[in-house]
Amino acid sequence: MARPEAGAVMTELAGKGQRAFLIVPIGFVSDHVEVLYDVDVVYRELAERLGVQFARTRSLNDDPLLVRALAELVRDTAAARGWK
């Protein structure tokens, strides 16, 4: 499925007067190259060129609540399949 690229959306919206952007990389639960470089470097530089405010939400990484939720999913799935 084709989606608009975040930088293109930022540029378009800034041209329409949007002055602040909050990026929420929901496709990822941990920091990695697409978040750390694309968002933190490329989009931040774009925001500076556009003269707009820019931030992103923290990644969940090893947040204890996330780890507990994932562990529960694994245990439930294993039990449902009869794994010990």
PDB file of N, CA, C and O in Angstrom:
ATOM      1  N   MET A   1       0.843  -1.159   0.000  1.00  0.00           N
ATOM      2  CA  MET A   1       0.000   0.000   0.000  1.00  0.00           C
ATOM      3  C   MET A   1       0.902   1.240   0.000  1.00  0.00           C
ATOM      4  O   MET A   1       1.820   1.354   0.812  1.00  0.00           O
ATOM      5  N   ALA A   2       0.632   2.135  -0.896  1.00  0.00           N
ATOM      6  CA  ALA A   2       1.415   3.376  -0.976  1.00  0.00           C
ATOM      7  C   ALA A   2       0.966   4.333   0.122  1.00  0.00           C
ATOM      8  O   ALA A   2      -0.229   4.537   0.339  1.00  0.00           O
ATOM      9  N   ARG A   3       1.931   4.908   0.802  1.00  0.00           N
ATOM     10  CA  ARG A   3       1.644   5.874   1.859  1.00  0.00           C
ATOM     11  C   ARG A   3       2.469   7.122   1.607  1.00  0.00           C
ATOM     12  O   ARG A   3       3.540   7.045   1.003  1.00  0.00           O
ATOM     13  N   PRO A   4       1.994   8.249   2.053  1.00  0.00           N
ATOM     14  CA  PRO A   4       2.836   9.441   1.911  1.00  0.00           C
ATOM     15  C   PRO A   4       4.040   9.352   2.848  1.00  0.00           C
ATOM     16  O   PRO A   4       3.927   8.861   3.971  1.00  0.00           O
ATOM     17  N   GLU A   5       5.158   9.817   2.391  1.00  0.00           N
ATOM     18  CA  GLU A   5       6.387   9.847   3.185  1.00  0.00           C
ATOM     19  C   GLU A   5       6.268  10.983   4.189  1.00  0.00           C
ATOM     20  O   GLU A   5       5.778  12.060   3.851  1.00  0.00           O
ATOM     21  N   ALA A   6       6.713  10.750   5.425  1.00  0.00           N
ATOM     22  CA  ALA A   6       6.527  11.726   6.506  1.00  0.00           C
ATOM     23  C   ALA A   6       7.116  13.087   6.171  1.00  0.00           C
ATOM     24  O   ALA A   6       6.510  14.115   6.477  1.00  0.00           O
ATOM     25  N   GLY A   7       8.285  13.109   5.550  1.00  0.00           N
ATOM     26  CA  GLY A   7       8.899  14.385   5.191  1.00  0.00           C
ATOM     27  C   GLY A   7       8.054  15.170   4.202  1.00  0.00           C
ATOM     28  O   GLY A   7       7.958  16.394   4.293  1.00  0.00           O
ATOM     29  N   ALA A   8       7.445  14.470   3.262  1.00  0.00           N
ATOM     30  CA  ALA A   8       6.575  15.134   2.288  1.00  0.00           C
ATOM     31  C   ALA A   8       5.338  15.704   2.978  1.00  0.00           C
ATOM     32  O   ALA A   8       4.885  16.800   2.648  1.00  0.00           O
ATOM     33  N   VAL A   9       4.800  14.962   3.929  1.00  0.00           N
ATOM     34  CA  VAL A   9       3.631  15.437   4.673  1.00  0.00           C
ATOM     35  C   VAL A   9       4.003  16.657   5.513  1.00  0.00           C
ATOM     36  O   VAL A   9       3.259  17.637   5.555  1.00  0.00           O
ATOM     37  N   MET A  10       5.158  16.594   6.183  1.00  0.00           N
ATOM     38  CA  MET A  10       5.609  17.747   6.969  1.00  0.00           C
ATOM     39  C   MET A  10       5.756  18.980   6.089  1.00  0.00           C
ATOM     40  O   MET A  10       5.317  20.069   6.460  1.00  0.00           O
ATOM     41  N   THR A  11       6.370  18.809   4.931  1.00  0.00           N
ATOM     42  CA  THR A  11       6.587  19.927   4.017  1.00  0.00           C
ATOM     43  C   THR A  11       5.258  20.515   3.552  1.00  0.00           C
ATOM     44  O   THR A  11       5.083  21.733   3.526  1.00  0.00           O
ATOM     45  N   GLU A  12       4.328  19.643   3.187  1.00  0.00           N
ATOM     46  CA  GLU A  12       3.015  20.104   2.723  1.00  0.00           C
ATOM     47  C   GLU A  12       2.276  20.859   3.836  1.00  0.00           C
ATOM     48  O   GLU A  12       1.756  21.952   3.615  1.00  0.00           O
ATOM     49  N   LEU A  13       2.238  20.265   5.025  1.00  0.00           N
ATOM     50  CA  LEU A  13       1.503  20.892   6.122  1.00  0.00           C
ATOM     51  C   LEU A  13       2.166  22.185   6.593  1.00  0.00           C
ATOM     52  O   LEU A  13       1.477  23.142   6.946  1.00  0.00           O
ATOM     53  N   ALA A  14       3.496  22.218   6.599  1.00  0.00           N
ATOM     54  CA  ALA A  14       4.192  23.456   6.966  1.00  0.00           C
ATOM     55  C   ALA A  14       3.842  24.559   5.977  1.00  0.00           C
ATOM     56  O   ALA A  14       3.694  25.720   6.359  1.00  0.00           O
ATOM     57  N   GLY A  15       3.711  24.192   4.699  1.00  0.00           N
ATOM     58  CA  GLY A  15       3.314  25.162   3.680  1.00  0.00           C
ATOM     59  C   GLY A  15       1.912  25.687   3.886  1.00  0.00           C
ATOM     60  O   GLY A  15       1.566  26.762   3.396  1.00  0.00           O
ATOM     61  N   LYS A  16       1.096  24.924   4.616  1.00  0.00           N
ATOM     62  CA  LYS A  16      -0.277  25.346   4.908  1.00  0.00           C
ATOM     63  C   LYS A  16      -0.388  25.998   6.275  1.00  0.00           C
ATOM     64  O   LYS A  16      -1.487  26.298   6.741  1.00  0.00           O
ATOM     65  N   GLY A  17       0.773  26.220   6.926  1.00  0.00           N
ATOM     66  CA  GLY A  17       0.749  26.947   8.186  1.00  0.00           C
ATOM     67  C   GLY A  17       0.937  26.129   9.444  1.00  0.00           C
ATOM     68  O   GLY A  17       0.972  26.689  10.539  1.00  0.00           O
ATOM     69  N   GLN A  18       1.058  24.812   9.317  1.00  0.00           N
ATOM     70  CA  GLN A  18       1.292  23.985  10.515  1.00  0.00           C
ATOM     71  C   GLN A  18       2.663  24.323  11.084  1.00  0.00           C
ATOM     72  O   GLN A  18       3.647  24.329  10.346  1.00  0.00           O
ATOM     73  N   ARG A  19       2.748  24.602  12.371  1.00  0.00           N
ATOM     74  CA  ARG A  19       4.005  25.075  12.961  1.00  0.00           C
ATOM     75  C   ARG A  19       4.664  24.078  13.895  1.00  0.00           C
ATOM     76  O   ARG A  19       5.778  24.328  14.355  1.00  0.00           O
ATOM     77  N   ALA A  20       4.021  22.959  14.193  1.00  0.00           N
ATOM     78  CA  ALA A  20       4.608  21.985  15.118  1.00  0.00           C
ATOM     79  C   ALA A  20       4.222  20.574  14.689  1.00  0.00           C
ATOM     80  O   ALA A  20       3.113  20.332  14.213  1.00  0.00           O
ATOM     81  N   PHE A  21       5.160  19.652  14.869  1.00  0.00           N
ATOM     82  CA  PHE A  21       4.948  18.254  14.498  1.00  0.00           C
ATOM     83  C   PHE A  21       5.413  17.344  15.620  1.00  0.00           C
ATOM     84  O   PHE A  21       6.477  17.555  16.201  1.00  0.00           O
ATOM     85  N   LEU A  22       4.619  16.339  15.920  1.00  0.00           N
ATOM     86  CA  LEU A  22       4.988  15.287  16.854  1.00  0.00           C
ATOM     87  C   LEU A  22       4.951  13.977  16.085  1.00  0.00           C
ATOM     88  O   LEU A  22       3.894  13.554  15.617  1.00  0.00           O
ATOM     89  N   ILE A  23       6.096  13.342  15.957  1.00  0.00           N
ATOM     90  CA  ILE A  23       6.184  12.066  15.258  1.00  0.00           C
ATOM     91  C   ILE A  23       6.016  10.945  16.274  1.00  0.00           C
ATOM     92  O   ILE A  23       6.672  10.938  17.316  1.00  0.00           O
ATOM     93  N   VAL A  24       5.131   9.995  15.964  1.00  0.00           N
ATOM     94  CA  VAL A  24       4.896   8.835  16.818  1.00  0.00           C
ATOM     95  C   VAL A  24       5.136   7.603  15.953  1.00  0.00           C
ATOM     96  O   VAL A  24       4.237   7.172  15.231  1.00  0.00           O
ATOM     97  N   PRO A  25       6.341   7.031  16.016  1.00  0.00           N
ATOM     98  CA  PRO A  25       6.660   5.888  15.148  1.00  0.00           C
ATOM     99  C   PRO A  25       5.997   4.599  15.636  1.00  0.00           C
ATOM    100  O   PRO A  25       6.658   3.741  16.222  1.00  0.00           O
ATOM    101  N   ILE A  26       4.690   4.464  15.393  1.00  0.00           N
ATOM    102  CA  ILE A  26       3.912   3.351  15.940  1.00  0.00           C
ATOM    103  C   ILE A  26       4.267   1.997  15.339  1.00  0.00           C
ATOM    104  O   ILE A  26       3.885   0.960  15.881  1.00  0.00           O
ATOM    105  N   GLY A  27       4.983   1.998  14.241  1.00  0.00           N
ATOM    106  CA  GLY A  27       5.360   0.724  13.636  1.00  0.00           C
ATOM    107  C   GLY A  27       6.510   0.038  14.339  1.00  0.00           C
ATOM    108  O   GLY A  27       6.873  -1.082  13.980  1.00  0.00           O
ATOM    109  N   PHE A  28       7.087   0.684  15.330  1.00  0.00           N
ATOM    110  CA  PHE A  28       8.260   0.152  16.002  1.00  0.00           C
ATOM    111  C   PHE A  28       8.109   0.305  17.506  1.00  0.00           C
ATOM    112  O   PHE A  28       7.660   1.346  17.987  1.00  0.00           O
ATOM    113  N   VAL A  29       8.488  -0.744  18.257  1.00  0.00           N
ATOM    114  CA  VAL A  29       8.420  -0.641  19.710  1.00  0.00           C
ATOM    115  C   VAL A  29       9.776  -0.320  20.325  1.00  0.00           C
ATOM    116  O   VAL A  29       9.875  -0.063  21.525  1.00  0.00           O
ATOM    117  N   SER A  30      10.822  -0.336  19.499  1.00  0.00           N
ATOM    118  CA  SER A  30      12.149  -0.038  20.039  1.00  0.00           C
ATOM    119  C   SER A  30      12.918   0.856  19.074  1.00  0.00           C
ATOM    120  O   SER A  30      12.614   0.928  17.883  1.00  0.00           O
ATOM    121  N   ASP A  31      13.918   1.532  19.621  1.00  0.00           N
ATOM    122  CA  ASP A  31      14.771   2.376  18.798  1.00  0.00           C
ATOM    123  C   ASP A  31      15.590   1.511  17.849  1.00  0.00           C
ATOM    124  O   ASP A  31      16.107   0.467  18.246  1.00  0.00           O
ATOM    125  N   HIS A  32      15.707   1.930  16.634  1.00  0.00           N
ATOM    126  CA  HIS A  32      16.582   1.291  15.649  1.00  0.00           C
ATOM    127  C   HIS A  32      16.850   2.299  14.555  1.00  0.00           C
ATOM    128  O   HIS A  32      16.456   3.459  14.672  1.00  0.00           O
ATOM    129  N   VAL A  33      17.514   1.877  13.493  1.00  0.00           N
ATOM    130  CA  VAL A  33      18.025   2.831  12.513  1.00  0.00           C
ATOM    131  C   VAL A  33      16.933   3.704  11.888  1.00  0.00           C
ATOM    132  O   VAL A  33      17.166   4.890  11.650  1.00  0.00           O
ATOM    133  N   GLU A  34      15.760   3.153  11.619  1.00  0.00           N
ATOM    134  CA  GLU A  34      14.720   3.964  10.981  1.00  0.00           C
ATOM    135  C   GLU A  34      14.207   5.057  11.909  1.00  0.00           C
ATOM    136  O   GLU A  34      13.818   6.130  11.448  1.00  0.00           O
ATOM    137  N   VAL A  35      14.204   4.797  13.196  1.00  0.00           N
ATOM    138  CA  VAL A  35      13.787   5.826  14.147  1.00  0.00           C
ATOM    139  C   VAL A  35      14.952   6.763  14.440  1.00  0.00           C
ATOM    140  O   VAL A  35      14.813   7.983  14.350  1.00  0.00           O
ATOM    141  N   LEU A  36      16.090   6.192  14.787  1.00  0.00           N
ATOM    142  CA  LEU A  36      17.227   6.995  15.227  1.00  0.00           C
ATOM    143  C   LEU A  36      17.812   7.856  14.109  1.00  0.00           C
ATOM    144  O   LEU A  36      18.315   8.948  14.372  1.00  0.00           O
ATOM    145  N   TYR A  37      17.753   7.382  12.879  1.00  0.00           N
ATOM    146  CA  TYR A  37      18.304   8.197  11.788  1.00  0.00           C
ATOM    147  C   TYR A  37      17.197   8.952  11.057  1.00  0.00           C
ATOM    148  O   TYR A  37      17.210  10.182  11.004  1.00  0.00           O
ATOM    149  N   ASP A  38      16.239   8.213  10.492  1.00  0.00           N
ATOM    150  CA  ASP A  38      15.216   8.879   9.677  1.00  0.00           C
ATOM    151  C   ASP A  38      14.465   9.950  10.462  1.00  0.00           C
ATOM    152  O   ASP A  38      14.295  11.071   9.982  1.00  0.00           O
ATOM    153  N   VAL A  39      14.021   9.612  11.654  1.00  0.00           N
ATOM    154  CA  VAL A  39      13.226  10.563  12.429  1.00  0.00           C
ATOM    155  C   VAL A  39      14.120  11.562  13.151  1.00  0.00           C
ATOM    156  O   VAL A  39      13.969  12.774  12.997  1.00  0.00           O
ATOM    157  N   ASP A  40      15.056  11.034  13.942  1.00  0.00           N
ATOM    158  CA  ASP A  40      15.853  11.918  14.796  1.00  0.00           C
ATOM    159  C   ASP A  40      16.844  12.796  14.036  1.00  0.00           C
ATOM    160  O   ASP A  40      17.230  13.857  14.527  1.00  0.00           O
ATOM    161  N   VAL A  41      17.254  12.370  12.857  1.00  0.00           N
ATOM    162  CA  VAL A  41      18.220  13.170  12.094  1.00  0.00           C
ATOM    163  C   VAL A  41      17.544  13.826  10.887  1.00  0.00           C
ATOM    164  O   VAL A  41      17.501  15.053  10.786  1.00  0.00           O
ATOM    165  N   VAL A  42      17.022  13.016   9.985  1.00  0.00           N
ATOM    166  CA  VAL A  42      16.502  13.541   8.721  1.00  0.00           C
ATOM    167  C   VAL A  42      15.290  14.454   8.928  1.00  0.00           C
ATOM    168  O   VAL A  42      15.268  15.576   8.422  1.00  0.00           O
ATOM    169  N   TYR A  43      14.287  13.983   9.664  1.00  0.00           N
ATOM    170  CA  TYR A  43      13.081  14.792   9.839  1.00  0.00           C
ATOM    171  C   TYR A  43      13.336  15.989  10.750  1.00  0.00           C
ATOM    172  O   TYR A  43      12.728  17.045  10.573  1.00  0.00           O
ATOM    173  N   ARG A  44      14.231  15.828  11.724  1.00  0.00           N
ATOM    174  CA  ARG A  44      14.574  16.977  12.583  1.00  0.00           C
ATOM    175  C   ARG A  44      15.252  18.070  11.751  1.00  0.00           C
ATOM    176  O   ARG A  44      14.955  19.254  11.916  1.00  0.00           O
ATOM    177  N   GLU A  45      16.165  17.670  10.854  1.00  0.00           N
ATOM    178  CA  GLU A  45      16.816  18.653   9.981  1.00  0.00           C
ATOM    179  C   GLU A  45      15.798  19.316   9.061  1.00  0.00           C
ATOM    180  O   GLU A  45      15.862  20.522   8.821  1.00  0.00           O
ATOM    181  N   LEU A  46      14.867  18.531   8.551  1.00  0.00           N
ATOM    182  CA  LEU A  46      13.810  19.091   7.706  1.00  0.00           C
ATOM    183  C   LEU A  46      12.994  20.106   8.493  1.00  0.00           C
ATOM    184  O   LEU A  46      12.692  21.186   7.984  1.00  0.00           O
ATOM    185  N   ALA A  47      12.639  19.776   9.716  1.00  0.00           N
ATOM    186  CA  ALA A  47      11.865  20.691  10.550  1.00  0.00           C
ATOM    187  C   ALA A  47      12.625  22.001  10.760  1.00  0.00           C
ATOM    188  O   ALA A  47      12.031  23.079  10.728  1.00  0.00           O
ATOM    189  N   GLU A  48      13.923  21.907  10.972  1.00  0.00           N
ATOM    190  CA  GLU A  48      14.728  23.124  11.130  1.00  0.00           C
ATOM    191  C   GLU A  48      14.683  23.973   9.857  1.00  0.00           C
ATOM    192  O   GLU A  48      14.533  25.193   9.923  1.00  0.00           O
ATOM    193  N   ARG A  49      14.812  23.320   8.699  1.00  0.00           N
ATOM    194  CA  ARG A  49      14.750  24.065   7.430  1.00  0.00           C
ATOM    195  C   ARG A  49      13.374  24.698   7.227  1.00  0.00           C
ATOM    196  O   ARG A  49      13.262  25.794   6.678  1.00  0.00           O
ATOM    197  N   LEU A  50      12.331  23.998   7.673  1.00  0.00           N
ATOM    198  CA  LEU A  50      10.968  24.507   7.512  1.00  0.00           C
ATOM    199  C   LEU A  50      10.623  25.547   8.574  1.00  0.00           C
ATOM    200  O   LEU A  50       9.629  26.261   8.446  1.00  0.00           O
ATOM    201  N   GLY A  51      11.439  25.635   9.618  1.00  0.00           N
ATOM    202  CA  GLY A  51      11.181  26.591  10.685  1.00  0.00           C
ATOM    203  C   GLY A  51      10.024  26.197  11.587  1.00  0.00           C
ATOM    204  O   GLY A  51       9.284  27.052  12.072  1.00  0.00           O
ATOM    205  N   VAL A  52       9.870  24.881  11.810  1.00  0.00           N
ATOM    206  CA  VAL A  52       8.769  24.397  12.646  1.00  0.00           C
ATOM    207  C   VAL A  52       9.324  23.661  13.864  1.00  0.00           C
ATOM    208  O   VAL A  52      10.475  23.225  13.872  1.00  0.00           O
ATOM    209  N   GLN A  53       8.485  23.531  14.889  1.00  0.00           N
ATOM    210  CA  GLN A  53       8.843  22.739  16.056  1.00  0.00           C
ATOM    211  C   GLN A  53       8.730  21.269  15.716  1.00  0.00           C
ATOM    212  O   GLN A  53       7.896  20.870  14.903  1.00  0.00           O
ATOM    213  N   PHE A  54       9.582  20.458  16.351  1.00  0.00           N
ATOM    214  CA  PHE A  54       9.604  19.036  16.031  1.00  0.00           C
ATOM    215  C   PHE A  54       9.951  18.226  17.270  1.00  0.00           C
ATOM    216  O   PHE A  54      10.844  18.592  18.033  1.00  0.00           O
ATOM    217  N   ALA A  55       9.240  17.125  17.463  1.00  0.00           N
ATOM    218  CA  ALA A  55       9.542  16.190  18.546  1.00  0.00           C
ATOM    219  C   ALA A  55       9.034  14.817  18.141  1.00  0.00           C
ATOM    220  O   ALA A  55       8.210  14.681  17.236  1.00  0.00           O
ATOM    221  N   ARG A  56       9.538  13.810  18.824  1.00  0.00           N
ATOM    222  CA  ARG A  56       8.984  12.466  18.648  1.00  0.00           C
ATOM    223  C   ARG A  56       8.792  11.846  20.015  1.00  0.00           C
ATOM    224  O   ARG A  56       9.470  12.202  20.979  1.00  0.00           O
ATOM    225  N   THR A  57       7.861  10.916  20.083  1.00  0.00           N
ATOM    226  CA  THR A  57       7.625  10.215  21.336  1.00  0.00           C
ATOM    227  C   THR A  57       8.766   9.233  21.590  1.00  0.00           C
ATOM    228  O   THR A  57       9.434   8.781  20.661  1.00  0.00           O
ATOM    229  N   ARG A  58       8.975   8.915  22.865  1.00  0.00           N
ATOM    230  CA  ARG A  58       9.976   7.909  23.226  1.00  0.00           C
ATOM    231  C   ARG A  58       9.510   6.543  22.750  1.00  0.00           C
ATOM    232  O   ARG A  58       8.312   6.261  22.712  1.00  0.00           O
ATOM    233  N   SER A  59      10.456   5.706  22.390  1.00  0.00           N
ATOM    234  CA  SER A  59      10.137   4.322  22.055  1.00  0.00           C
ATOM    235  C   SER A  59       9.959   3.535  23.347  1.00  0.00           C
ATOM    236  O   SER A  59      10.504   3.901  24.389  1.00  0.00           O
ATOM    237  N   LEU A  60       9.199   2.460  23.271  1.00  0.00           N
ATOM    238  CA  LEU A  60       8.950   1.653  24.459  1.00  0.00           C
ATOM    239  C   LEU A  60      10.197   0.891  24.905  1.00  0.00           C
ATOM    240  O   LEU A  60      10.401   0.687  26.102  1.00  0.00           O
ATOM    241  N   ASN A  61      11.030   0.469  23.955  1.00  0.00           N
ATOM    242  CA  ASN A  61      12.257  -0.256  24.248  1.00  0.00           C
ATOM    243  C   ASN A  61      12.010  -1.372  25.261  1.00  0.00           C
ATOM    244  O   ASN A  61      11.230  -2.283  24.985  1.00  0.00           O
ATOM    245  N   ASP A  62      12.656  -1.321  26.426  1.00  0.00           N
ATOM    246  CA  ASP A  62      12.504  -2.392  27.410  1.00  0.00           C
ATOM    247  C   ASP A  62      11.631  -1.965  28.590  1.00  0.00           C
ATOM    248  O   ASP A  62      11.857  -2.392  29.722  1.00  0.00           O
ATOM    249  N   ASP A  63      10.648  -1.133  28.321  1.00  0.00           N
ATOM    250  CA  ASP A  63       9.727  -0.705  29.372  1.00  0.00           C
ATOM    251  C   ASP A  63       9.137  -1.948  30.048  1.00  0.00           C
ATOM    252  O   ASP A  63       8.666  -2.853  29.359  1.00  0.00           O
ATOM    253  N   PRO A  64       9.155  -2.007  31.368  1.00  0.00           N
ATOM    254  CA  PRO A  64       8.671  -3.199  32.077  1.00  0.00           C
ATOM    255  C   PRO A  64       7.240  -3.593  31.723  1.00  0.00           C
ATOM    256  O   PRO A  64       6.938  -4.784  31.648  1.00  0.00           O
ATOM    257  N   LEU A  65       6.367  -2.638  31.507  1.00  0.00           N
ATOM    258  CA  LEU A  65       4.991  -2.971  31.148  1.00  0.00           C
ATOM    259  C   LEU A  65       4.933  -3.670  29.792  1.00  0.00           C
ATOM    260  O   LEU A  65       4.191  -4.639  29.630  1.00  0.00           O
ATOM    261  N   LEU A  66       5.705  -3.191  28.817  1.00  0.00           N
ATOM    262  CA  LEU A  66       5.753  -3.831  27.502  1.00  0.00           C
ATOM    263  C   LEU A  66       6.316  -5.247  27.624  1.00  0.00           C
ATOM    264  O   LEU A  66       5.764  -6.182  27.043  1.00  0.00           O
ATOM    265  N   VAL A  67       7.398  -5.411  28.367  1.00  0.00           N
ATOM    266  CA  VAL A  67       8.016  -6.728  28.517  1.00  0.00           C
ATOM    267  C   VAL A  67       7.043  -7.703  29.169  1.00  0.00           C
ATOM    268  O   VAL A  67       6.933  -8.851  28.738  1.00  0.00           O
ATOM    269  N   ARG A  68       6.335  -7.255  30.207  1.00  0.00           N
ATOM    270  CA  ARG A  68       5.341  -8.130  30.852  1.00  0.00           C
ATOM    271  C   ARG A  68       4.222  -8.505  29.876  1.00  0.00           C
ATOM    272  O   ARG A  68       3.794  -9.659  29.832  1.00  0.00           O
ATOM    273  N   ALA A  69       3.751  -7.531  29.096  1.00  0.00           N
ATOM    274  CA  ALA A  69       2.675  -7.808  28.136  1.00  0.00           C
ATOM    275  C   ALA A  69       3.127  -8.810  27.074  1.00  0.00           C
ATOM    276  O   ALA A  69       2.380  -9.724  26.726  1.00  0.00           O
ATOM    277  N   LEU A  70       4.340  -8.642  26.562  1.00  0.00           N
ATOM    278  CA  LEU A  70       4.850  -9.578  25.560  1.00  0.00           C
ATOM    279  C   LEU A  70       5.027 -10.973  26.161  1.00  0.00           C
ATOM    280  O   LEU A  70       4.698 -11.973  25.523  1.00  0.00           O
ATOM    281  N   ALA A  71       5.546 -11.037  27.384  1.00  0.00           N
ATOM    282  CA  ALA A  71       5.717 -12.333  28.044  1.00  0.00           C
ATOM    283  C   ALA A  71       4.375 -13.033  28.225  1.00  0.00           C
ATOM    284  O   ALA A  71       4.269 -14.244  28.029  1.00  0.00           O
ATOM    285  N   GLU A  72       3.358 -12.272  28.597  1.00  0.00           N
ATOM    286  CA  GLU A  72       2.025 -12.853  28.766  1.00  0.00           C
ATOM    287  C   GLU A  72       1.488 -13.390  27.444  1.00  0.00           C
ATOM    288  O   GLU A  72       0.903 -14.472  27.405  1.00  0.00           O
ATOM    289  N   LEU A  73       1.681 -12.647  26.376  1.00  0.00           N
ATOM    290  CA  LEU A  73       1.243 -13.120  25.054  1.00  0.00           C
ATOM    291  C   LEU A  73       1.947 -14.417  24.664  1.00  0.00           C
ATOM    292  O   LEU A  73       1.324 -15.334  24.130  1.00  0.00           O
ATOM    293  N   VAL A  74       3.238 -14.483  24.934  1.00  0.00           N
ATOM    294  CA  VAL A  74       3.995 -15.691  24.609  1.00  0.00           C
ATOM    295  C   VAL A  74       3.493 -16.868  25.437  1.00  0.00           C
ATOM    296  O   VAL A  74       3.263 -17.950  24.897  1.00  0.00           O
ATOM    297  N   ARG A  75       3.320 -16.668  26.753  1.00  0.00           N
ATOM    298  CA  ARG A  75       2.826 -17.752  27.620  1.00  0.00           C
ATOM    299  C   ARG A  75       1.453 -18.217  27.179  1.00  0.00           C
ATOM    300  O   ARG A  75       1.213 -19.421  27.086  1.00  0.00           O
ATOM    301  N   ASP A  76       0.541 -17.284  26.902  1.00  0.00           N
ATOM    302  CA  ASP A  76      -0.828 -17.646  26.487  1.00  0.00           C
ATOM    303  C   ASP A  76      -0.820 -18.393  25.161  1.00  0.00           C
ATOM    304  O   ASP A  76      -1.528 -19.389  25.005  1.00  0.00           O
ATOM    305  N   THR A  77      -0.035 -17.925  24.217  1.00  0.00           N
ATOM    306  CA  THR A  77       0.037 -18.589  22.906  1.00  0.00           C
ATOM    307  C   THR A  77       0.615 -19.983  23.043  1.00  0.00           C
ATOM    308  O   THR A  77       0.101 -20.932  22.449  1.00  0.00           O
ATOM    309  N   ALA A  78       1.681 -20.114  23.822  1.00  0.00           N
ATOM    310  CA  ALA A  78       2.301 -21.425  24.033  1.00  0.00           C
ATOM    311  C   ALA A  78       1.322 -22.385  24.698  1.00  0.00           C
ATOM    312  O   ALA A  78       1.215 -23.545  24.302  1.00  0.00           O
ATOM    313  N   ALA A  79       0.614 -21.899  25.702  1.00  0.00           N
ATOM    314  CA  ALA A  79      -0.365 -22.748  26.400  1.00  0.00           C
ATOM    315  C   ALA A  79      -1.489 -23.173  25.468  1.00  0.00           C
ATOM    316  O   ALA A  79      -1.930 -24.322  25.510  1.00  0.00           O
ATOM    317  N   ALA A  80      -1.953 -22.256  24.629  1.00  0.00           N
ATOM    318  CA  ALA A  80      -3.036 -22.568  23.689  1.00  0.00           C
ATOM    319  C   ALA A  80      -2.624 -23.622  22.676  1.00  0.00           C
ATOM    320  O   ALA A  80      -3.464 -24.350  22.147  1.00  0.00           O
ATOM    321  N   ARG A  81      -1.327 -23.700  22.408  1.00  0.00           N
ATOM    322  CA  ARG A  81      -0.800 -24.691  21.458  1.00  0.00           C
ATOM    323  C   ARG A  81      -0.351 -25.974  22.149  1.00  0.00           C
ATOM    324  O   ARG A  81       0.145 -26.899  21.506  1.00  0.00           O
ATOM    325  N   GLY A  82      -0.530 -26.015  23.446  1.00  0.00           N
ATOM    326  CA  GLY A  82      -0.150 -27.210  24.199  1.00  0.00           C
ATOM    327  C   GLY A  82       1.333 -27.330  24.475  1.00  0.00           C
ATOM    328  O   GLY A  82       1.812 -28.407  24.829  1.00  0.00           O
ATOM    329  N   TRP A  83       2.054 -26.259  24.323  1.00  0.00           N
ATOM    330  CA  TRP A  83       3.493 -26.279  24.609  1.00  0.00           C
ATOM    331  C   TRP A  83       3.702 -26.148  26.100  1.00  0.00           C
ATOM    332  O   TRP A  83       2.930 -25.489  26.796  1.00  0.00           O
ATOM    333  N   LYS A  84       4.734 -26.770  26.573  1.00  0.00           N
ATOM    334  CA  LYS A  84       5.033 -26.690  28.014  1.00  0.00           C
ATOM    335  C   LYS A  84       6.229 -25.852  28.254  1.00  0.00           C
ATOM    336  O   LYS A  84       6.634 -25.669  29.402  1.00  0.00           O
TER     337      LYS A  84
END
